Amino acid sequence: MGRKEESVQLPNLEVKVPSFFRCPISLDVMRSPVSLCTGVTYDRASIQQWLDFGNNTCPATMQSLPSTDFVPNLTLRRLINLWSATAAANAAAPTARRPPAANILGELSTSCDPIPLLRGLADFFIDADNNESEKNELVGGGGCAAVVNSVLVRNVGRIDILEAAARVLALILGADWIEESSRRMAASSLIADLNASVPALISILKEGKTMESRVESARVLGAVLSSSDQESKASIADKSDLIPELIRLIGEEKMDRSAMDAGLECLDAIFGIRRARLRMVREGIVPAAVTVLMAEASVAPASTAEKALRLLEGASGIAEGRSAICQASEECLGAVLHRMMKVGREGMEAAMTVLWNVCHRFQDRRAMEAVTADAGGMTKILLLMQSNCSPAVRQMSGDLLKIFRVNSKSSLAAYDTKTTHIMPF
């Protein structure tokens, strides 16, 4: 049986609206369709309002939601955009309308005061009423990122302009409406001029007037790093102020979740570069990572804690990092054990590698004493060993248990049996 279609009136034209283009809650054509874990798709604004009211069910099926996360339905969104563009084109006047944002973009290159224009661009990208196809066309075919980047690099030292430019770039590179081809094109325009764009973004990290602008700068840097090859990453990591500013961002006293996540994302992207790891250790990545691990889950959720554990894993692989971990072994390894069973598999294995490096491979006495002193620490190692971890991590767990001469019965007897926080495998 075919899907029911309904009609709406556009100027001089009746357009059939496929029923699956409509949000089950608002019954309007969806602007930003997202799917719940039940498989039902809703408009983002409608389902977010439903969840914000404290509901924990799928409105269409009334099933309880084990997760309230939703995923953008990119295929449906493209279909709706194509349908909308076709309907609008058929109903429009014969002459094509030039998007107002394209006019703004044309003025940016020569403007002596680009801030109002940059704010206009930001408003265009934020406004959900604006067609996503037009947004992608402006980023891809219109070269928006290249124009904004040229404003960025021309105005180093003028922090207000830099913050306004970084906001536009962050909106482009972090948007869920952007097509992957447009995202790559936007990132490549910054990568093509690393020696100018990266220092400008770092200056926002150092001198930004608000936390929001510093986070936006870090997000742009993170997007550039994720699109860069290893040589470009190394070049970015070598910028003198980058690593200390990122560590300062994640270690803010206010414990800002978005700041932590943006800073860790950048550091995670370059921690594979050995000289970058060494600089991270010297600039204080170990205490900063401990701060993240000891934060409340609402501030540092599992995905954020995993990044911190990966950074500690990298630090434990070099002498300076092991020294920093062992000098604060009680606090540092206590934090590792604290979050080890509350993250995903990748985070758990990173935690085990940290413990194995300092306790087994290099047999640091302070580290071994810190682990044995942790209530339930041995049992967590045993539980991880019995999970579906990789063979290498299972071997590491066995090595540690042999060192501490712990058997499963004595270990489990000493551990608090309230293990509901342990993730299922």
N, C-alpha and C positions, 0 to 999 in steps of 0.2 A: 504494500500500500504506500502511495506516495505521500510526502509530507504536505500538510495543509499550508496554503499560501494565503496571505492577507494583503490587501492593497492600501497604499497611502497616496495622498495627492501631492504632487510637486507641481510647480507652475507649468500649465499646458500639458501635463503628462500624468497618467496614472501608472504607478510603479507597484509591481507585485513584490511583497516582502516575504521571503521564505521564513517560515515559522522558527526555524532553528537559528535565525539571525537575531531573534528577540530574546532578551533576558527573561528567564522564568519568574523573576521577582518584579521587575519594573514593567515588563512587556514592551519596552522600547528596544530599538535596534542597539545591539551592544557596541560600545566604543572601544572597550579594552577587555575582550573575553578571556576569562581565566577558569581553569577546571579544578574542582575539588578532588579529593582522593576517591570519592564515589563515582567519578567519571562525568558528573553533570557540570555543564559550563554556564557561568553567570557573567554579567558585567561586573568588573572589578569594584566599582563604587557601590553597587547594590549589595554584593555579598560581604564586602568589608563592613558596611553599615549593619548588616544582619549579625555578623560575628561580634562587632563592637557592642551590640546590645546584650551580649552575654549568651547568645544562642550557641549551642554545640551540636547542632544537627544540620543535615543537608535539607534545605527548604523544599526541594522537589520530592525527595524520597523519604524524608524524616528519619533517615538513618543517623545514628550517633557517629560523630566524626572522631576517629582515633588521632587525626592530625588536622589542624585548621590551616595548614599551608596550602597555597594554591599555585598552579603552574600556568603561565601564559599559554593560551591556545593559539599558537602562531598561524596554523593553517586556516582556522576559522577567521582569524583577524584579517588575513590576506584576502580571503573570499569576500568578507564584508567590505573591505576597502575597495576591492575591484568593483563590486556591485555598486557601492556608493559613488565611486568616480564615474562609472558608466552612466548611472542615473542622473547625476549632476550635469555631466557633459551633454546628455540628451535634452535636459531641461534648460540649459544655460543659453545665453545669447551666443550668436555665431562667433564673436571675438573672444579669444581666450583671456581669462583673468590672470594677471600676474600676481602671485601671492605677495601680500604686503611684506612678509619677512624677506623676500627676495630683494625688494627695494631697500630694506635696511642693510642687507648684505652688500649691496652695491655702494652704499654711502660709507661703509666702515673703512674702506681702504684710504679714504682721503680726509676723513673727519678729524678735526682738531680736538673734539670732545667726544670720544667714542662711548663713554659710560651710558648715556641714555639709549644709544643704539644697541649696545650689548644687553642692557636690561630688557629692551624690546624683544630681542632674539630669545632671551631666556623665557620671557612671558609666552612667546609663541610656542616654544617647545613644551612648556608646562601645561598649557591650556589643552584639556582633553577634547574640547570641541573642535580643535584644528585637525584636519585630515592627516592621518599618519603617512599616507603616500606622499603628501606634500612635504612633510618633515623629512622623510627619507630622501626625497628628490633634492631638497636643499642641502642635506649632508653629503649625499653621493655626487649627483650631477652638478650641484651648485657649489661644491667645494667650500662649504661653510667652515669646517674645521681649519682649513688652510688659511682662510681670511682671518679667522679669530686668532689663530696662532701668530699670524704676522703682526696683529695688534699687540699680542702678548710680548713678543720679543722686541718690539719697537719701544716698549714703555717700561723697561726694567727700571726700578726705582720709584715708579708711580704706583703705589700699592693699591689704591682704589681701582685703577684701571686693570691691574693684574687680577685682582679678586673678581671683578666683573667678567673678565675673559675666562678665567678658570671655571666660573660657575657655568657658563655656556658649554665649555668643553666637557665638564663633568656630567651635565644633563645629556649631552649627545652620547658620550661613551658608556654611560651607565643606564641608559633608558632601555626598557623592555620592548619598546615599539620599534627600535632600530633594527634594520635588516643587517645580517652579518657582513654582507659586502660593503654596506655603508659604514659599519663600525670599523672594518679593516682600513677603509680609505681614510677615515678620520684619524685613526691611530698612525697610519703611515705618514700623514702630513706633519705630525710632531716628530716622528722618528727620523724623518729626512733632515731635520734641523736640530738634532739633539743638543749640540753645543750652545744653542741659544735658548731653546724651549725649556730644557731641564733646569738650568740655573734660575730662570724666571719663576718656575713652579717652586723651587726650593726657597726662593726669597719669600714666597707666600707662607710656606711652612714656618719660616723664621719670624716674619714680621706681620703676618695676617692679623687683622684687627678682631676677628671673631673666630671661635672654634669651628664654625661652619665653613668658613673660607679655607681654613687650614685642612680640614677633612676633604673638601672638594679638590684641593690641590693634590693631596695624597691619592685620591681616587683616580685622578687623571694620570698621575705617575704610575699607579698600579696597572691601569689599562695599557699604557705605553709599554711597561715592562712585560706584560703578558703577551704582547704582540711582537716583542723584539727577539732577535736571535741572541745566541750566547755572547757574541762579541759586543753587541750593542748593550746588553745587560751589564757586562763588565765595565763598559765605558760609563754608563749611568752610575753604577755602584762606586766608581772612582771619584765622583764629585765630592769634594771635601766635606760639605755640610749635610749631605743627604742622610747618612746613617744616624748621626747624632740627633738630627731633627725628627726623624721617624721614631727613634727610641723615646725622645721627649714626648712625642705625640701619644704613644701608647701608655706612657707612665704618668699622664696627667693626674693631678690630685683629685679632680672631679670624677675620675673613672668613667669617662664618656664612652659608651658602647661603640658608636660609629667611629670615633677616633681610634680606639683600640683595633677595630677590624680593618680600617683603612691602612693604618700603619703596619700592622702585621702582614697584610696582603702584600705590601711592597717588600718588606724584609724577607718574606717567604719566597718571593720571586727571585731574589738574588743570593739566598743563603747557600746555593750550590756553588758559588764562586768562592774559592778558599780564602783569598785575601779579603773578601767582603766579610766572611765569617770571623776572621781575625779582628777586623775593625769593629764588628758588632760586639764581640767580647770585650774589647778595650773600652768601648763606649757605654757598656753596662747592659747588654742584652739579657744577661742571666737574672739580675734582680728585677728587670722590667718584665721578663717572662713569668717570674714567680708572682709578681703583682697580678698579672692576668689570671694565673691558675688559682689564686686564692680569692679572686673576686666572686661575687654572687653570680649564679647562672644567668640571672636576668641581665647582667652587664656583660659577662663573658660566657656565652652559650657554648655548647659542645664544639661547634665549628671554629669558634675563636680560640678555645682552649687547645684544639688540635694544632693550630698554627703555632701557638706558643710552645707546645711540646716538640714540634718539628724543629723549631729554632734551638731549643735546648739539646735536641739530638745532634744537630750540627755542631753546637758548641762543645759537646762532650767528645767529639771526634778529634779535637785539637788540644794540645797541652795547656794553652792558656785558658781554654774553656773549662777543661776538667779542673784546673786549679780554682777557677772562680766558683764552680759548682761545689767543690769539696770544702772550700773556705767557709761557705754558708750551707754546709751539707744538711744540717737538721732542718733548716727552713726550706731549702731548695728541694731536697729529695722528699721531704714531707709534702710539699705542694705537688710534686710529681705523683706520689702515691695517692694523694687526696683526689686528683682528677683522673687517674689512670683508668678506672672502671666506669667513668661517667662520660666517656667520649666514644667515638667510633673506632673501628678496627685500626685505621691508620694512626690515630692518636695513641691507642693502647700500645701498638708496636713501637712507636717512637719513644714512649715512656719506658718500655722495657729495654730499649737500646741504651737509653741514658743510664739506667740502673746497671746494666751489664758492663758498660764501658768503665764506669767508675769503681764498681765493686768487684767485678771478675777480671776484666782485662788488665786493669791497672791496680786493683786490690788496695784502694785507698782506705786506710783504717777508719778515718772520720766518716767516710761514706757508708762503710759497712755498719758502723755503730749507729748511724742515723736510721738506716733501714731496719735493723733489728729492734731499735727502740720504738719504731712506729707501730702502734696497736693495729693489728690486722694486716700489716704490710706483707708478711709472708703468705698469708692466705690469698691476698690479691694476686700475688705472683703465681700461686698454685692454680687459682681459678683461671687466670689468663692462659696458663699452660694447658689447661683442659678444654679451652675454647677452640674455635676453628681458626686459630692464628696460623701464620706461615710456619713451615718446618724450622726455619732459621730462628724465629722468635721462640718457638717451643724449646729449641735447644738452649737458647739463652736462659729461659726460665728454669730449665733443669740444672744448668750450670750454677745459677744463683741458689737454688734450693740445696744443692750439694755443698756449696760453700757454707751456708748457714746451718747445715745439718738439721734440716727441719723435715719431719714427715707429715703426711697429710692429716693424720689424726690429731697430733699435738697442735698443728697449725690451725685447723678448723675449730678446735676446742677453745682456742684463745681468741677467736675472732667474734665480733659482734654479729649475731646471726641475722640481723635486720639488713638483708641484702637486696631489698626491692629496688635500690638505685642502680644495681648492676644491669647493664644493657643486655638484652637477649642476643643469642648468637644463632 
